[in-house]
Amino acid sequence: MRLLYLGDIVGRAGRKLAVEKIPELRKTLQLDFVVINGEHAAAGFGITAKICNELFAAGVDVISTGNHVW
């Protein structure tokens, strides 16, 4: 099994890069599972449902969070 775990995706720039690169990485590295930490995805302060859906559509399987999501 090939797993990719990416640490904090921060703000719009981090989301844009993740959405652009994850499909390519999944294919190139033959990834089975992609996990990211999204607790800073909304301008560095938490995450929204819209952002979650955007990341899932790009090929993310699991979005982890931490204390900054509250």
Steps between C-alpha positions, in 0.01 A plus 500: 500500500630845408402783731565872471459717808533875457532727801317828537334633187495873576269750336413549135855448374530165678159387379575602143826307498337193658210500253740537206758243609310223681342348185842497332670352808233231534568390144879537493562337838212251465359613834229299670417749772552875552470671837549870565480721805242768427472690827647816343342469155258793542739795502694336781194466725317166481329348199161531331269245339568659161875459544456139614298422189760669278779291652300175484423569133875540437567151635549544874361204694526630857536849648644507849469797732629619833429759764486789251184371334279607792 
